Amino acid sequence: MNTLDYILENLEELRLGSTIAEDILVNTKTPIIRKDTKILREHIQVLRAFNINKVPVTIDNMFNRSDEEIMRLNDEKAKKTIIENKAPEIKTNFAQLYNEAVSNYHKEFLAWESGMKVDVARLRNIIMPLVERASADRQSLFYLNNYSTKEKYIAHHSIAVGILSGAIAKKLNYSNGEIIQIATAGLMADTGMAKVNSKIRDKKSHLTEADFSEIKKHTIYSFQMIKDSPLLKPEMKLAIFQHHERLDGSGYPKGEKMENVSIYSQIIAVADVFHAMTSERIYRAKSSPFKVLEMIKEEEFGKYNIQVVNALISLVGAVPISTRVLLSNGEIGEVVFLHRDSPFRPMIRLTENGEIIDLNAKRSVYIEALV
């Protein structure tokens, strides 16, 4: 670009909406901010974190901005501030709604144990307010595994899988009708656990092969319990039946492979395995959501649809810039840069000494939790 086409603007004088004139590199393989990016508040935070005081900005954008555009940018900033100030209230309300849903699902589960039929309409009404709330406030998804407890685990897990399945479906641009169906199917995937012997289901030690063989029957039981419902589409009933199938044929109940495994079942499968591995269980401690995402994408490669996995990563793995995090080595810092291909391994500025470490390069350390 000709030097006359841009100027170096002082960071503290940089205006929202200004256009970056060149890629900005700071000892990174990829730019921390790319050319032609419109500056938002979080970009300024990134630049400040990397101690960048001069920013190349296109002249046209600097001097030809209309009064209307300036007013619009200021309005957007004001609205963002209002939303951020309300975040604690939204979070509290979501937790209350979540706990009520867990309680209501648990009551339904006890009824199924005693032989009552599944009420699909009632279950849909339990899950959809949470799916809608999560769509309005993505941060609520970060805390799902924290809400889960060993007590009423199946209820916690089912509610979370329903929420995550709906969120993934929305991220993949499914229609509202499909989102409702997928979220409801995710919620109902483990209804068949009500037909599994409670002594096996609630066992506090590791399962034997015989125990696991019985547990695996829950997908068949779930399908049998909902197969006659007119409120679920046939493809959703198949998704419930197949939600433990894997693309490489290593799943159950039939060991189906590749195109024989429904995309809807893959959505539920990814939501299911993510929440199960990040939640505390009777016989297992919970794992870091970021470590689990890495495992699903890399160690379990070939088992899950990569588009579904990437949708989940974009929802719960890409934490906002300036988020404070606890690392697996006990250190605390804040996110200053997200890598496009592995957002769950961002660059972190340590609180204690200001050092910036790249988790994408330092593979032995990962984000343990949000602070």
N, C-alpha and C positions, 0 to 999 in steps of 0.2 A: 504493500500500500504506500502511496506517496506520502511523505511526512507532512505535507500540507493538508492531508485529509483528516488528520487527527491531532489532538493535543494530549499532553500528559496532565491529567487532572489530579489535584490533591485529594487523597482519600476522604478527608473530613469534609470536603466541598462537593463530593460526588453526589449527583442527583439520582433519585430513583427513576428508572426508565432510560437512563443513558445507555448507549450501545458500546460494548467493548470492541475496540478496533483490532486487537491482535490476541492470539492465544496467550494466556498467562501461565507460564511454567515456573515451578519452584522446586527444583530437585525431584520432580515427579515424572513418570513415564508419559502420563497424559496431562493435559492442561487442567489446572484447578478451576479455571473458568475459560470457556471457549470463545473464540471470535464470534461476533454478532449477537452475543448474549445480551438481553435486556436486563439491566441491573435491578435486582430486588434487594430487600433488606438483608436476606440471608447471604447474598453474595458479598455485601459489605462486611458482614461478620467474618466470612472466610478470609477476605483480604486483610482484615485487621489481625486475624489469628496468625497469618503468615508474615505479619509486619511489612506489608506492601503499602508504601505511602504515596506512590505515583501510579496512576492508572491510565492506560491509553484509551481515549474516548473519541468517537467520531465527532467531527466538528458539526456536521449537519444536525445531528441529534441534539447537540448542546445548544445551538443557537436558533434553530428553527422550530423548536417545540411550541405548540400553540397553547394559549391560555386554557383551552378546554382540556388538553392532554394533561397539563400540570394539575388542574383541578381533579381530573379523574384519578391520577396517580396518588394524590393526597387523600382522596376518598377511600381508595383501596387500602392505603396504609392505615387509615383510621379504623376501617372495618376489621382489618387484621388484628389491630390492637384490642378492639372490643371482644373479638372471638377468643383471643389469648387470655384476656382477663376473666372470661367466663369458663375457661377450661376446667378449673377445679370443680365447679358446680355441675358441669356436664358429666365429669368423671364420677362424681358421687351418685348422680341420678342413674347412670349406667350400672353401677355396682348394685344399687337397690333393685333395679329392674332385673338384673342378672340373677340375684339371689332369689327373687320371687319366682323367676322362671325355673330355677333349679328345684325349688320346693314344689312347684306345680307338676313338673315332670316326674319327680320322685313319687308323688301321689298316684300318677298314672301308672308308673312302673309297678307299684304294689298291687294295683288293680289287675294288671296283666298277669302277675304271679298267681293271682287267685282265679284266673280264667276269663276275665273280662276282655271284650274286644277292644281293639285300638281305635280311638276316635281321632281320625286324621285332621278334621277341622279344628278340634281343640288344640292339637299339637301345632298346627300352622299358626294359630292365634298366639301361642306361647312364644314361638321363635321369631316371628316377623317384626315385632316392635324392636327387638334387639338387633336384627339385621339392619333395619332402617337407621337405628341410632349409631351403629358402627359405621354405616356409610357416611353419616354426617360428621363423625368424629373418629378418624382412623386410629388415634392414639389409644382408644379403648381396646383395640386388638392387642396392643403390647402387654396388657395386664391380664389377659385371659388365664394364663397358666398360674398367675398369682392368686386368682380367685379360687382355683380348684383345690379341693382337700381330699384326703383319703376317705373320709366319711361321705357317703352319697356320691362316690366317685363316678359311677355310671351316669348319674344325672348331670354332674358337672361336665363330664366328657361329651355327652350327647348334646347339651346346650352349646358348648364351645364348637363342636364339629358343625352344628347347624349354622352358627354365626360365620365361621370361617368359610364354609362351603358357599354361603350366600355372598360373602365378600369377594371370594375368588371369582365366582360367576359374574359378579358386577364388573370386576377388573377386566375380565375377558369379554366384556361388552355383550353379555346375554341380555335378552329382553326382560322386562320386569316380571312377566308371567313365568319365564324360565327360572329367574332368580328365586321366586317364591317356591317353585317346585323343587329346585336343587337344595335350597336351605331346609325345606321340610324333609326331604329325603335324607339329608345329612343328619338331621335331628333323629330320624327314625332308624338309622342304620343298625343301631344296637338294641332295638326293641326285643329281639330274640334272646338277649341275655336274661330276660325274665324267665325263660324256659330252661336255662342251664342250672344244674344243681347248685344251690347257694353255697354249699360246703366247698365246692370247687371255685365258684365265682369269687368268694370272699377269703380264699386261702391266703394265709400270711407268709407262707414259704414259697419257694419256686415251684412252678407247676411241673408235674411229671408228664411224660409223653401221653399217657392215658388221659390226664387232666386236660392237656392242650387239645387233644383230639375231640374232647367234649366241648371245649370252648369254641373250637372252629365251627361247630355246628350252628352257632348263633346266627350266621348269615342265612342259613337255610330256614331257621326258625323265624327270623325277621321277615323274610320273603313270604312265608306261609301266613304270617299274621296280618300282612297288608295286601296280599295279592288280589283280594276281592274288592278293594276300595275303589270307587269310581273317582275319587278326588286326586289320585296320583296317576300320572301318565305311565304307560307300560315301560317306557325307557327309564323312568325313575325307579320303578320296582326292580328292573334289571340292575340298576346302579346300586341299590341296597344289597341285592344278592351278590354283586361282584366287588364290593368295596374293599375286599382283601385280596383281590387278584392283582398280579403285577405283570407288567409288559413283557418281562423276560420269562414268564411261566412259573415263577417261584411262589406264587400265591395260592390261595384256596378260595372256594371249595373245589374248583374243577381244574385249576392250573392252566387257565386260558392265557393266550399270548397275543401281543401286539394288537392288530385290528379287531380281534375278538373281544377285547376289553373296552367297554364303553367309556367315552370321554367323561361322561357324568360320574361314573364310578371312580375315575381317576381324580376328579375334583374332590370327592368325598374321601378317597384314599389318602391324598396328600394332607387334607385337613385333619384326618384321623390320626395319622402317624405323627404329624407335627405336635398336636396337642398331647397325645399319649406320652411322647418322649420328653416333653417339657413340663409335665405335671408330676406331682408327688403321687406315688402309688403305694399300696400296702407293702409291697416287697421291693420297691426301688425308689431312690431319691430322684428328684427332677433334674433335668439337664438344662444348660443355657439354651434359650431359643436360637441364639446366633450360631452356637456350635451345632445344633440340630439341623438348622437350615443348610449349613455347610456340608453336613453328612448326607442329607437328602440329595443335594445337588451333585456332590462329588463321589462319596463312597457308595451311594446307592444308585449311581448313574445307570440308566437302562431299565430301571424298575418303574419309573414314573414319567408321565408326559412332561417334557421340559417346559412347555408353555405354561402348564398349570403350576409347576414348581417356581418358575420366574414370576408368575402373578403373585404367589404367596410371598416370595422374597421382597417384591416391591411393596407389599402391604405391611409386613412385620419385620423385614430385615433392613430396610432403608430408613434409619432413624434421622430425624431432622438435624441440620447443622446446629451446633451449640448445645445439643442434648448432653447432659452429664451422664457418664457411664462408669460402672465398676468393671475393671478388667479382671481376668482370671488369676493374675499375679497379685491381686490385692490393691493395685494402684487405681486412682480415680482421675478422670480427665473429661474433656469435652470433645465432641465430634467437630472436626474442622474441614473435612473433605471426604466425599463419598466416591469410591471407584465405581464406574459405570457397570462393570461386569461382576463385581463382588461387593455390593454396598454393605453387606454384613461384616466386612473387614475394612473399615474406614481408616482415615488418619486421625489420630487422637493427640490433643495437646494435654500433657499431664499437669494436674493442678499443682503438685508439689514444687516442680522446678521449671515448668514451662516448656519442657522438651516435647517435641513432636515426634511420635512414633507411627510408623505405617504398619498396621496389622496385616496388610496384604503381603508384606515382606517378612514380618516377624510372626511366623506361623504358629509358634508355640504359645502365643498369647491370643485370647479372644475376649469379646465382650461377655461378661458374666450376667450383668443385669443393668437396667436403667436406674439412675439414682434420683 
